[in-house]
Structure formats: structure tokens, C-alpha cells
Amino acid sequence: MQKSTLVKTEVRSYVQEIIAQKIHKLENFMEFTLEASREVKKTSKYDSIREEMQEEIYQMQKQLASLKDLKRNLSKIINKDSDRIQVGSIVFTNKARFYISVSLGEFFFEGDRFYAISEESPMAKIMFGKQVGDSFTLNNISQVIEQVW
């Protein structure tokens, strides 16, 4: 992928879209589960089923809150150009491509594999302040920074 074809705002928009889709799917599944839990008969015979459904709903609510936090945190990131790696940077190394933003993990953009990582991740922390040509080692894996924007 050429630097000229990759626009930081496009990557950010794509990550926002992934998060929005995950939120939408989870909200739909929660609604379905809530509806199903209302239809379970109110007898002691079904108490354990209702309890399991309530636990599932609780776990989905936690996931939903986490996804909404990701969305909020991503909206705070400013896309500014810099030669040095910072929050919001897109970094190409000789091993991988990173978008330092939120902890979303692997995603594919225009056919290339990227990793959206949080500024709190060990990978981001070791890369901060570095620029093209610098190298670093994490978990016995050495990488050279090839592009930053």
C-alpha cells in the first residue's frame, strides 16, 4: 500500500465503522435475549434458565459499555501529522502495521492487515517518539519503523 493512497482519516473512519457495527450487533442480540427472557415461564422449573439469561445480559451490558468507551476514546484522537510516533499515528514496520488509537485488535483495510492498539499497550509505549529508520525490540521480536503518518 502506498502512503499516498492511505489517508489517516479513512482508517479512523473505518475503525469507527467497525466499532459501530459491533455495538449494533450486540444491541440487537441483547434485545433478542431480553425478549426471550421475558417469555420464559415463571415457574421454579425455569429459574436456572432465567438466571443464566440474566448473567448473559449482564455480560453483554459490560461488553456494550466497553465498546462505547472505545468509540468515545477514538473520537478524542486528533489526526495530526508528525514524523514521530504518537497517539493517532499509523505505523508501518517491517513486520506489521499499527494504528495507535484504541484497543480493537486486528482489522483489514484495503487488503492490508492492521492492528489497532491502545496508547497504553506495551507496543505503543515502546514506539512512542520513534521515527522512520528507528528500531525496537519487544518480546524478542525486532522491528524497524518504515513509515509513520
C-alpha angles and dihedrals in degrees: 000000000000121000091234092059095049114079117188092219090055091054091047092049090049092052090047089052092051091052092046091051091050090050091049093049092047093048090051092049091048091051090050092049093047091051091049091049090055090055096054109107117257097237129114088247089072099040094106092050091051090048091051091049091049090051090050090050090049091052091049090050089054091049091048092051089050092051091048089051089053090051092049093046092049091053089058094058114102118215103222127153119248137160089219124069115258140144107310095028123135109216129193116195128177087262108036150352121249136191107199102213122089134355100262099129127211123007136158122234121181090342096309126111115238134177119218104209133181122245085241094060118108089239094056093043092054092047098048113116094011123122141197111312095024119119135206140180126222124172090355091302115121119207134183120213109236103171137011128185 
